Amino acid sequence: MAGIIQAGERRLLKTLHESAAQTHLSWRGMLVLSSFWFAIAYVMQPLGGNIIPLIVDRFTDPMTIRLNTYVSALDTIGAAFAILWQPAIGAISDNSRFELGRRRPFIAIGVVGDIVFLTLIAFVTSYWALLLVYVLFQIASNTAQGPYQGMLPDQVPSEQRGEASGYYGLMNLLGTIVGFLVVGALLIPTHHLRLAILTLPVVVAIAGALVIFRVPDRRRTAASSQRLGRSVLLSVAIDTRRYRDFAWLMVSRLFFLMAPVAIGTYAFNFIRYTFNYSEGKASLFSSALQATILVFAAVLCMTAGFLAERIGKKRLIAAACVTGAVGSTLLIFAPSLPWILGFGLIVGISLGTFLSVDWAFMTDLIPKAEAGRYMGVSNIATASAGLIARPILGPIIDAFNNNRASAVGYRVMFGIVTGFFLIALLTLQPVREIKVE
């Protein structure tokens, strides 16, 4: 058995010893390593932005149900599971001693669960069945994501983290763009909702296979000095004395991500009910708005990632906060769809700049021995963005809209989004640019 798991041998699942030196990654290696980000984005953005609102709308009575509130409830419950589950699984993977690697088994289990539960979403027949399957999907998805995020610091040497952050941001944005294009193409002319949903598990299967079979995982041989139960119980805890900068960055990250979550969640309903478009037209223009934002974000991702090492990660994130606040403020007053798309470009510049340096900055500030747990903790900001923003904004939008008799609630939402960007800028100020080993 020992001979099977030696690094460098030709075999299906390669492993490295936990103490093996990190080697320089080629651009091909970066793409393979970051490929699962493509799948995560391909699934999550169209699922929350187009598919879930469509399914909920079909399962509810528009005259008696507050649509945005029910969409918010679904996402909020799913996000609650994500917040607690991902850091715990990340902590378990940090200390696991499987011969196949400490991350790979969890990623494989999560990928299989994703495939099963995403497929079931295509066949649910009620809101409550959707809620149950969506929660199970969140559990499976975060079983893969926590260890996967821990795999990234395992593989990337410190001098390549700025470059790697650009690749991760790029793959995230490309996954979102392709997801909206493919899902939109199936929804708009044909209304094939079920077929659109079934593309999601296919993409997860392909990207999951790439990471599982092409990325060498590290194999832990020595027992951890920390007890597993304690690691799991404290999986969401941050040592704020030792890692104060990471803690403040997570607060800033939370408020920044609440902004694009809000825009992505309510773009479809905003366009549909503001301009009285049909379901098909609203889906088309909603996808166009989000694609506009994401294309510009993707263009900036790689260039800003390289700039980060020269002018500083903190400065770039601060610039992203200011740019986002300008874009969302202009969206409040956008009089027509072309203006909305134009102002969306500004938000895209903000998002691309942020995503290009976000991962590298986080990785600099976490202890590498607990990379799985701390990168899982970073998901608290990601998942909490929806957990906090949607329950706040959904009822506010519905209240100002007077149960769909108006559309002013969406303008109010853009004003609140501006506040999110400004709070992100304020809470970024205490963060220092240091590197923790």
Contacts in CASP RR format, 6 or more apart in sequence:
PFRMAT RR
TARGET T0000
AUTHOR 0000-0000-0000
METHOD contacts of the structure
MODEL  1
MAGIIQAGERRLLKTLHESAAQTHLSWRGMLVLSSFWFAIAYVMQPLGGN
IIPLIVDRFTDPMTIRLNTYVSALDTIGAAFAILWQPAIGAISDNSRFEL
GRRRPFIAIGVVGDIVFLTLIAFVTSYWALLLVYVLFQIASNTAQGPYQG
MLPDQVPSEQRGEASGYYGLMNLLGTIVGFLVVGALLIPTHHLRLAILTL
PVVVAIAGALVIFRVPDRRRTAASSQRLGRSVLLSVAIDTRRYRDFAWLM
VSRLFFLMAPVAIGTYAFNFIRYTFNYSEGKASLFSSALQATILVFAAVL
CMTAGFLAERIGKKRLIAAACVTGAVGSTLLIFAPSLPWILGFGLIVGIS
LGTFLSVDWAFMTDLIPKAEAGRYMGVSNIATASAGLIARPILGPIIDAF
NNNRASAVGYRVMFGIVTGFFLIALLTLQPVREIKVE
1 99 0 8 1.000
3 9 0 8 1.000
4 11 0 8 1.000
4 99 0 8 1.000
5 15 0 8 1.000
5 99 0 8 1.000
5 219 0 8 1.000
7 14 0 8 1.000
7 15 0 8 1.000
7 16 0 8 1.000
7 17 0 8 1.000
7 20 0 8 1.000
7 216 0 8 1.000
8 14 0 8 1.000
12 213 0 8 1.000
13 100 0 8 1.000
13 104 0 8 1.000
13 212 0 8 1.000
13 213 0 8 1.000
13 217 0 8 1.000
14 216 0 8 1.000
14 217 0 8 1.000
15 99 0 8 1.000
15 100 0 8 1.000
15 101 0 8 1.000
15 216 0 8 1.000
15 217 0 8 1.000
15 218 0 8 1.000
15 219 0 8 1.000
16 216 0 8 1.000
16 217 0 8 1.000
16 218 0 8 1.000
16 219 0 8 1.000
17 218 0 8 1.000
17 219 0 8 1.000
17 221 0 8 1.000
18 102 0 8 1.000
18 218 0 8 1.000
18 219 0 8 1.000
18 220 0 8 1.000
18 221 0 8 1.000
18 222 0 8 1.000
20 218 0 8 1.000
22 154 0 8 1.000
22 155 0 8 1.000
22 156 0 8 1.000
22 157 0 8 1.000
23 157 0 8 1.000
24 157 0 8 1.000
24 160 0 8 1.000
25 33 0 8 1.000
25 155 0 8 1.000
25 156 0 8 1.000
25 157 0 8 1.000
25 160 0 8 1.000
25 164 0 8 1.000
30 163 0 8 1.000
30 164 0 8 1.000
30 167 0 8 1.000
31 167 0 8 1.000
31 171 0 8 1.000
32 210 0 8 1.000
32 211 0 8 1.000
32 214 0 8 1.000
32 215 0 8 1.000
33 151 0 8 1.000
33 152 0 8 1.000
33 155 0 8 1.000
33 156 0 8 1.000
33 164 0 8 1.000
33 167 0 8 1.000
33 211 0 8 1.000
33 215 0 8 1.000
34 152 0 8 1.000
34 164 0 8 1.000
34 167 0 8 1.000
34 168 0 8 1.000
34 169 0 8 1.000
34 170 0 8 1.000
34 171 0 8 1.000
35 171 0 8 1.000
35 207 0 8 1.000
35 208 0 8 1.000
35 210 0 8 1.000
35 211 0 8 1.000
36 107 0 8 1.000
36 144 0 8 1.000
36 148 0 8 1.000
36 207 0 8 1.000
36 208 0 8 1.000
36 210 0 8 1.000
36 211 0 8 1.000
37 168 0 8 1.000
37 169 0 8 1.000
37 171 0 8 1.000
37 172 0 8 1.000
37 175 0 8 1.000
38 171 0 8 1.000
38 172 0 8 1.000
38 174 0 8 1.000
38 175 0 8 1.000
38 178 0 8 1.000
38 203 0 8 1.000
38 207 0 8 1.000
39 175 0 8 1.000
39 203 0 8 1.000
39 204 0 8 1.000
39 206 0 8 1.000
39 207 0 8 1.000
39 208 0 8 1.000
40 141 0 8 1.000
40 145 0 8 1.000
40 172 0 8 1.000
41 171 0 8 1.000
41 172 0 8 1.000
41 173 0 8 1.000
41 174 0 8 1.000
41 175 0 8 1.000
41 176 0 8 1.000
41 179 0 8 1.000
42 175 0 8 1.000
42 176 0 8 1.000
42 178 0 8 1.000
42 179 0 8 1.000
42 200 0 8 1.000
42 203 0 8 1.000
43 114 0 8 1.000
43 118 0 8 1.000
43 141 0 8 1.000
43 200 0 8 1.000
43 203 0 8 1.000
43 204 0 8 1.000
45 175 0 8 1.000
45 176 0 8 1.000
45 179 0 8 1.000
45 180 0 8 1.000
45 264 0 8 1.000
45 290 0 8 1.000
46 176 0 8 1.000
46 179 0 8 1.000
46 180 0 8 1.000
46 183 0 8 1.000
46 184 0 8 1.000
46 196 0 8 1.000
46 200 0 8 1.000
47 200 0 8 1.000
48 75 0 8 1.000
48 264 0 8 1.000
48 265 0 8 1.000
49 264 0 8 1.000
49 265 0 8 1.000
49 267 0 8 1.000
49 268 0 8 1.000
49 286 0 8 1.000
49 290 0 8 1.000
50 180 0 8 1.000
50 183 0 8 1.000
50 184 0 8 1.000
50 187 0 8 1.000
50 268 0 8 1.000
50 283 0 8 1.000
50 286 0 8 1.000
50 287 0 8 1.000
51 121 0 8 1.000
51 183 0 8 1.000
51 193 0 8 1.000
51 196 0 8 1.000
51 197 0 8 1.000
52 71 0 8 1.000
52 74 0 8 1.000
52 75 0 8 1.000
52 134 0 8 1.000
53 67 0 8 1.000
53 71 0 8 1.000
53 265 0 8 1.000
53 268 0 8 1.000
53 269 0 8 1.000
54 187 0 8 1.000
54 193 0 8 1.000
54 268 0 8 1.000
54 279 0 8 1.000
54 283 0 8 1.000
55 121 0 8 1.000
55 124 0 8 1.000
55 130 0 8 1.000
55 193 0 8 1.000
56 67 0 8 1.000
56 70 0 8 1.000
56 71 0 8 1.000
56 74 0 8 1.000
56 127 0 8 1.000
56 130 0 8 1.000
57 67 0 8 1.000
59 126 0 8 1.000
59 127 0 8 1.000
59 130 0 8 1.000
60 67 0 8 1.000
60 70 0 8 1.000
60 127 0 8 1.000
62 404 0 8 1.000
66 395 0 8 1.000
66 398 0 8 1.000
66 403 0 8 1.000
67 269 0 8 1.000
67 398 0 8 1.000
67 404 0 8 1.000
68 266 0 8 1.000
68 269 0 8 1.000
68 393 0 8 1.000
68 394 0 8 1.000
68 395 0 8 1.000
68 397 0 8 1.000
68 398 0 8 1.000
69 394 0 8 1.000
69 395 0 8 1.000
69 398 0 8 1.000
70 127 0 8 1.000
71 265 0 8 1.000
71 390 0 8 1.000
71 394 0 8 1.000
72 265 0 8 1.000
72 390 0 8 1.000
72 391 0 8 1.000
72 393 0 8 1.000
72 394 0 8 1.000
72 395 0 8 1.000
73 391 0 8 1.000
74 127 0 8 1.000
74 130 0 8 1.000
74 131 0 8 1.000
74 134 0 8 1.000
75 265 0 8 1.000
75 386 0 8 1.000
75 387 0 8 1.000
75 390 0 8 1.000
76 386 0 8 1.000
76 387 0 8 1.000
76 390 0 8 1.000
76 391 0 8 1.000
77 131 0 8 1.000
77 134 0 8 1.000
77 135 0 8 1.000
78 134 0 8 1.000
78 135 0 8 1.000
78 138 0 8 1.000
79 138 0 8 1.000
79 383 0 8 1.000
79 384 0 8 1.000
79 386 0 8 1.000
79 387 0 8 1.000
80 383 0 8 1.000
80 387 0 8 1.000
81 135 0 8 1.000
81 138 0 8 1.000
81 139 0 8 1.000
81 142 0 8 1.000
82 138 0 8 1.000
82 141 0 8 1.000
82 142 0 8 1.000
82 379 0 8 1.000
82 383 0 8 1.000
83 236 0 8 1.000
83 379 0 8 1.000
83 380 0 8 1.000
83 383 0 8 1.000
83 384 0 8 1.000
83 387 0 8 1.000
84 236 0 8 1.000
85 138 0 8 1.000
85 139 0 8 1.000
85 142 0 8 1.000
85 143 0 8 1.000
86 142 0 8 1.000
86 145 0 8 1.000
86 146 0 8 1.000
86 376 0 8 1.000
86 379 0 8 1.000
86 380 0 8 1.000
86 383 0 8 1.000
87 146 0 8 1.000
87 235 0 8 1.000
87 236 0 8 1.000
87 373 0 8 1.000
87 376 0 8 1.000
87 377 0 8 1.000
87 379 0 8 1.000
87 380 0 8 1.000
88 232 0 8 1.000
88 235 0 8 1.000
88 236 0 8 1.000
89 106 0 8 1.000
89 142 0 8 1.000
89 143 0 8 1.000
89 146 0 8 1.000
89 147 0 8 1.000
90 106 0 8 1.000
90 146 0 8 1.000
90 147 0 8 1.000
90 149 0 8 1.000
90 150 0 8 1.000
90 235 0 8 1.000
90 372 0 8 1.000
90 373 0 8 1.000
90 375 0 8 1.000
90 376 0 8 1.000
91 231 0 8 1.000
91 232 0 8 1.000
91 234 0 8 1.000
91 235 0 8 1.000
91 370 0 8 1.000
91 372 0 8 1.000
91 373 0 8 1.000
92 106 0 8 1.000
92 228 0 8 1.000
92 231 0 8 1.000
92 232 0 8 1.000
93 102 0 8 1.000
93 103 0 8 1.000
93 106 0 8 1.000
93 146 0 8 1.000
93 147 0 8 1.000
93 150 0 8 1.000
93 372 0 8 1.000
94 102 0 8 1.000
94 150 0 8 1.000
94 224 0 8 1.000
94 231 0 8 1.000
94 369 0 8 1.000
94 370 0 8 1.000
94 371 0 8 1.000
94 372 0 8 1.000
94 373 0 8 1.000
95 102 0 8 1.000
95 220 0 8 1.000
95 224 0 8 1.000
95 226 0 8 1.000
95 228 0 8 1.000
95 231 0 8 1.000
96 102 0 8 1.000
96 105 0 8 1.000
96 106 0 8 1.000
96 220 0 8 1.000
97 219 0 8 1.000
97 220 0 8 1.000
97 221 0 8 1.000
97 223 0 8 1.000
98 104 0 8 1.000
98 105 0 8 1.000
98 219 0 8 1.000
99 219 0 8 1.000
100 217 0 8 1.000
100 219 0 8 1.000
101 217 0 8 1.000
101 218 0 8 1.000
101 219 0 8 1.000
101 220 0 8 1.000
102 147 0 8 1.000
102 217 0 8 1.000
102 218 0 8 1.000
102 219 0 8 1.000
102 220 0 8 1.000
103 147 0 8 1.000
103 148 0 8 1.000
103 150 0 8 1.000
103 151 0 8 1.000
103 154 0 8 1.000
103 217 0 8 1.000
103 218 0 8 1.000
103 372 0 8 1.000
104 147 0 8 1.000
104 212 0 8 1.000
104 217 0 8 1.000
106 143 0 8 1.000
106 144 0 8 1.000
106 146 0 8 1.000
106 147 0 8 1.000
107 144 0 8 1.000
107 147 0 8 1.000
107 148 0 8 1.000
107 151 0 8 1.000
107 208 0 8 1.000
107 211 0 8 1.000
107 212 0 8 1.000
108 212 0 8 1.000
109 140 0 8 1.000
109 143 0 8 1.000
109 144 0 8 1.000
110 140 0 8 1.000
110 141 0 8 1.000
110 143 0 8 1.000
110 144 0 8 1.000
111 144 0 8 1.000
111 204 0 8 1.000
111 205 0 8 1.000
111 208 0 8 1.000
111 209 0 8 1.000
111 212 0 8 1.000
112 140 0 8 1.000
113 136 0 8 1.000
113 137 0 8 1.000
113 140 0 8 1.000
113 143 0 8 1.000
114 137 0 8 1.000
114 140 0 8 1.000
114 141 0 8 1.000
114 144 0 8 1.000
114 201 0 8 1.000
114 204 0 8 1.000
115 201 0 8 1.000
115 204 0 8 1.000
115 205 0 8 1.000
116 140 0 8 1.000
116 201 0 8 1.000
117 133 0 8 1.000
117 134 0 8 1.000
117 136 0 8 1.000
117 137 0 8 1.000
117 140 0 8 1.000
118 137 0 8 1.000
118 197 0 8 1.000
118 198 0 8 1.000
118 200 0 8 1.000
118 201 0 8 1.000
118 204 0 8 1.000
119 198 0 8 1.000
119 201 0 8 1.000
120 133 0 8 1.000
121 130 0 8 1.000
121 133 0 8 1.000
121 134 0 8 1.000
121 137 0 8 1.000
121 197 0 8 1.000
122 193 0 8 1.000
122 194 0 8 1.000
122 197 0 8 1.000
122 198 0 8 1.000
123 194 0 8 1.000
124 130 0 8 1.000
124 133 0 8 1.000
142 379 0 8 1.000
144 208 0 8 1.000
145 376 0 8 1.000
145 379 0 8 1.000
146 372 0 8 1.000
146 375 0 8 1.000
146 376 0 8 1.000
146 379 0 8 1.000
147 372 0 8 1.000
148 211 0 8 1.000
149 371 0 8 1.000
149 372 0 8 1.000
149 375 0 8 1.000
149 376 0 8 1.000
149 378 0 8 1.000
149 379 0 8 1.000
150 371 0 8 1.000
150 372 0 8 1.000
150 375 0 8 1.000
150 376 0 8 1.000
151 211 0 8 1.000
151 215 0 8 1.000
151 217 0 8 1.000
152 164 0 8 1.000
152 168 0 8 1.000
152 359 0 8 1.000
152 363 0 8 1.000
152 371 0 8 1.000
152 375 0 8 1.000
153 363 0 8 1.000
153 366 0 8 1.000
153 368 0 8 1.000
153 371 0 8 1.000
153 372 0 8 1.000
153 375 0 8 1.000
154 217 0 8 1.000
154 218 0 8 1.000
154 371 0 8 1.000
155 215 0 8 1.000
155 216 0 8 1.000
156 164 0 8 1.000
156 363 0 8 1.000
158 364 0 8 1.000
158 435 0 8 1.000
161 359 0 8 1.000
161 360 0 8 1.000
161 363 0 8 1.000
161 364 0 8 1.000
162 305 0 8 1.000
162 306 0 8 1.000
162 308 0 8 1.000
162 309 0 8 1.000
162 357 0 8 1.000
162 360 0 8 1.000
163 305 0 8 1.000
163 306 0 8 1.000
164 359 0 8 1.000
164 360 0 8 1.000
165 305 0 8 1.000
165 308 0 8 1.000
165 356 0 8 1.000
165 357 0 8 1.000
165 358 0 8 1.000
165 359 0 8 1.000
165 360 0 8 1.000
165 361 0 8 1.000
165 363 0 8 1.000
166 301 0 8 1.000
166 302 0 8 1.000
166 304 0 8 1.000
166 305 0 8 1.000
166 306 0 8 1.000
166 355 0 8 1.000
166 356 0 8 1.000
166 357 0 8 1.000
166 359 0 8 1.000
166 360 0 8 1.000
167 302 0 8 1.000
168 355 0 8 1.000
168 359 0 8 1.000
169 301 0 8 1.000
169 352 0 8 1.000
169 355 0 8 1.000
169 356 0 8 1.000
169 358 0 8 1.000
169 359 0 8 1.000
170 298 0 8 1.000
170 301 0 8 1.000
170 302 0 8 1.000
172 355 0 8 1.000
173 294 0 8 1.000
173 297 0 8 1.000
173 298 0 8 1.000
173 301 0 8 1.000
173 351 0 8 1.000
173 352 0 8 1.000
173 355 0 8 1.000
174 298 0 8 1.000
176 290 0 8 1.000
176 294 0 8 1.000
177 291 0 8 1.000
177 294 0 8 1.000
177 295 0 8 1.000
177 298 0 8 1.000
179 199 0 8 1.000
180 287 0 8 1.000
180 290 0 8 1.000
180 291 0 8 1.000
180 294 0 8 1.000
181 287 0 8 1.000
181 291 0 8 1.000
182 196 0 8 1.000
182 199 0 8 1.000
183 196 0 8 1.000
183 199 0 8 1.000
183 287 0 8 1.000
184 196 0 8 1.000
184 283 0 8 1.000
184 284 0 8 1.000
184 287 0 8 1.000
186 192 0 8 1.000
186 193 0 8 1.000
186 195 0 8 1.000
186 196 0 8 1.000
186 199 0 8 1.000
187 193 0 8 1.000
187 196 0 8 1.000
187 280 0 8 1.000
187 283 0 8 1.000
188 280 0 8 1.000
188 283 0 8 1.000
188 284 0 8 1.000
188 287 0 8 1.000
191 279 0 8 1.000
191 280 0 8 1.000
224 231 0 8 1.000
231 373 0 8 1.000
235 373 0 8 1.000
235 376 0 8 1.000
235 377 0 8 1.000
236 377 0 8 1.000
236 380 0 8 1.000
238 246 0 8 1.000
238 247 0 8 1.000
238 250 0 8 1.000
238 374 0 8 1.000
238 377 0 8 1.000
240 247 0 8 1.000
243 365 0 8 1.000
243 366 0 8 1.000
243 367 0 8 1.000
243 374 0 8 1.000
243 436 0 8 1.000
244 430 0 8 1.000
245 365 0 8 1.000
245 430 0 8 1.000
245 431 0 8 1.000
245 432 0 8 1.000
245 434 0 8 1.000
246 362 0 8 1.000
246 365 0 8 1.000
246 366 0 8 1.000
246 374 0 8 1.000
246 436 0 8 1.000
248 427 0 8 1.000
248 428 0 8 1.000
248 430 0 8 1.000
248 431 0 8 1.000
249 361 0 8 1.000
249 362 0 8 1.000
249 365 0 8 1.000
249 428 0 8 1.000
249 431 0 8 1.000
250 377 0 8 1.000
250 378 0 8 1.000
250 380 0 8 1.000
250 381 0 8 1.000
251 381 0 8 1.000
251 427 0 8 1.000
252 317 0 8 1.000
252 321 0 8 1.000
252 424 0 8 1.000
252 425 0 8 1.000
252 427 0 8 1.000
252 428 0 8 1.000
252 431 0 8 1.000
253 358 0 8 1.000
253 362 0 8 1.000
253 378 0 8 1.000
253 381 0 8 1.000
253 382 0 8 1.000
253 424 0 8 1.000
254 380 0 8 1.000
254 381 0 8 1.000
254 384 0 8 1.000
254 385 0 8 1.000
254 388 0 8 1.000
254 424 0 8 1.000
255 420 0 8 1.000
255 421 0 8 1.000
255 423 0 8 1.000
255 424 0 8 1.000
255 427 0 8 1.000
256 317 0 8 1.000
256 320 0 8 1.000
256 321 0 8 1.000
256 354 0 8 1.000
256 420 0 8 1.000
256 421 0 8 1.000
256 424 0 8 1.000
257 381 0 8 1.000
257 382 0 8 1.000
257 385 0 8 1.000
257 386 0 8 1.000
258 385 0 8 1.000
258 386 0 8 1.000
258 388 0 8 1.000
258 389 0 8 1.000
258 417 0 8 1.000
258 420 0 8 1.000
259 324 0 8 1.000
259 328 0 8 1.000
259 347 0 8 1.000
259 417 0 8 1.000
259 420 0 8 1.000
259 421 0 8 1.000
259 424 0 8 1.000
260 293 0 8 1.000
260 347 0 8 1.000
260 351 0 8 1.000
261 385 0 8 1.000
261 386 0 8 1.000
261 389 0 8 1.000
261 390 0 8 1.000
262 389 0 8 1.000
262 390 0 8 1.000
262 393 0 8 1.000
262 413 0 8 1.000
262 416 0 8 1.000
262 417 0 8 1.000
262 420 0 8 1.000
263 290 0 8 1.000
263 293 0 8 1.000
263 328 0 8 1.000
263 331 0 8 1.000
263 347 0 8 1.000
263 414 0 8 1.000
263 417 0 8 1.000
264 290 0 8 1.000
265 386 0 8 1.000
265 389 0 8 1.000
265 390 0 8 1.000
265 393 0 8 1.000
266 393 0 8 1.000
266 394 0 8 1.000
266 397 0 8 1.000
266 410 0 8 1.000
266 413 0 8 1.000
267 286 0 8 1.000
267 289 0 8 1.000
267 290 0 8 1.000
268 282 0 8 1.000
268 283 0 8 1.000
268 286 0 8 1.000
269 282 0 8 1.000
269 410 0 8 1.000
270 286 0 8 1.000
270 407 0 8 1.000
270 410 0 8 1.000
270 413 0 8 1.000
271 277 0 8 1.000
271 282 0 8 1.000
271 285 0 8 1.000
271 286 0 8 1.000
271 289 0 8 1.000
271 337 0 8 1.000
271 340 0 8 1.000
272 279 0 8 1.000
272 281 0 8 1.000
272 282 0 8 1.000
272 286 0 8 1.000
273 401 0 8 1.000
273 404 0 8 1.000
273 407 0 8 1.000
273 410 0 8 1.000
274 407 0 8 1.000
274 410 0 8 1.000
275 285 0 8 1.000
275 337 0 8 1.000
277 285 0 8 1.000
285 337 0 8 1.000
288 341 0 8 1.000
289 340 0 8 1.000
289 341 0 8 1.000
289 344 0 8 1.000
292 341 0 8 1.000
292 342 0 8 1.000
292 344 0 8 1.000
292 345 0 8 1.000
292 348 0 8 1.000
293 344 0 8 1.000
293 345 0 8 1.000
293 347 0 8 1.000
293 348 0 8 1.000
293 351 0 8 1.000
294 348 0 8 1.000
294 351 0 8 1.000
296 345 0 8 1.000
296 348 0 8 1.000
296 349 0 8 1.000
296 352 0 8 1.000
297 348 0 8 1.000
297 349 0 8 1.000
297 351 0 8 1.000
297 352 0 8 1.000
297 355 0 8 1.000
298 352 0 8 1.000
300 348 0 8 1.000
300 349 0 8 1.000
300 352 0 8 1.000
300 353 0 8 1.000
300 356 0 8 1.000
301 352 0 8 1.000
301 355 0 8 1.000
301 356 0 8 1.000
302 356 0 8 1.000
303 356 0 8 1.000
304 316 0 8 1.000
304 352 0 8 1.000
304 353 0 8 1.000
304 356 0 8 1.000
304 357 0 8 1.000
305 316 0 8 1.000
305 356 0 8 1.000
305 357 0 8 1.000
305 360 0 8 1.000
307 316 0 8 1.000
308 316 0 8 1.000
308 356 0 8 1.000
308 357 0 8 1.000
308 360 0 8 1.000
308 361 0 8 1.000
312 357 0 8 1.000
312 433 0 8 1.000
313 357 0 8 1.000
313 360 0 8 1.000
313 361 0 8 1.000
313 364 0 8 1.000
313 433 0 8 1.000
314 361 0 8 1.000
314 428 0 8 1.000
314 431 0 8 1.000
314 433 0 8 1.000
316 353 0 8 1.000
316 354 0 8 1.000
316 356 0 8 1.000
316 357 0 8 1.000
317 353 0 8 1.000
317 354 0 8 1.000
317 357 0 8 1.000
317 358 0 8 1.000
317 361 0 8 1.000
317 428 0 8 1.000
318 425 0 8 1.000
318 428 0 8 1.000
319 353 0 8 1.000
320 350 0 8 1.000
320 351 0 8 1.000
320 352 0 8 1.000
320 353 0 8 1.000
320 354 0 8 1.000
321 350 0 8 1.000
321 354 0 8 1.000
321 421 0 8 1.000
321 422 0 8 1.000
321 424 0 8 1.000
321 425 0 8 1.000
321 428 0 8 1.000
322 421 0 8 1.000
322 425 0 8 1.000
323 346 0 8 1.000
323 347 0 8 1.000
323 349 0 8 1.000
323 350 0 8 1.000
323 353 0 8 1.000
324 346 0 8 1.000
324 347 0 8 1.000
324 349 0 8 1.000
324 350 0 8 1.000
324 351 0 8 1.000
324 418 0 8 1.000
324 421 0 8 1.000
325 418 0 8 1.000
325 419 0 8 1.000
325 421 0 8 1.000
325 422 0 8 1.000
325 425 0 8 1.000
326 346 0 8 1.000
327 343 0 8 1.000
327 344 0 8 1.000
327 346 0 8 1.000
327 347 0 8 1.000
327 350 0 8 1.000
328 347 0 8 1.000
328 414 0 8 1.000
328 415 0 8 1.000
328 417 0 8 1.000
328 418 0 8 1.000
328 421 0 8 1.000
329 414 0 8 1.000
329 415 0 8 1.000
329 418 0 8 1.000
330 343 0 8 1.000
330 346 0 8 1.000
331 340 0 8 1.000
331 343 0 8 1.000
331 344 0 8 1.000
331 347 0 8 1.000
331 414 0 8 1.000
331 417 0 8 1.000
332 411 0 8 1.000
332 414 0 8 1.000
332 415 0 8 1.000
332 418 0 8 1.000
333 411 0 8 1.000
334 340 0 8 1.000
334 343 0 8 1.000
350 421 0 8 1.000
361 433 0 8 1.000
362 375 0 8 1.000
362 378 0 8 1.000
363 371 0 8 1.000
363 375 0 8 1.000
364 433 0 8 1.000
364 434 0 8 1.000
364 435 0 8 1.000
364 436 0 8 1.000
365 431 0 8 1.000
365 434 0 8 1.000
365 435 0 8 1.000
365 436 0 8 1.000
366 374 0 8 1.000
366 375 0 8 1.000
366 436 0 8 1.000
367 374 0 8 1.000
367 436 0 8 1.000
367 437 0 8 1.000
368 436 0 8 1.000
368 437 0 8 1.000
389 420 0 8 1.000
392 416 0 8 1.000
393 413 0 8 1.000
393 416 0 8 1.000
396 409 0 8 1.000
396 412 0 8 1.000
396 413 0 8 1.000
396 416 0 8 1.000
397 409 0 8 1.000
397 410 0 8 1.000
397 412 0 8 1.000
397 413 0 8 1.000
399 409 0 8 1.000
400 406 0 8 1.000
400 408 0 8 1.000
400 409 0 8 1.000
400 412 0 8 1.000
401 407 0 8 1.000
401 408 0 8 1.000
401 409 0 8 1.000
401 410 0 8 1.000
END
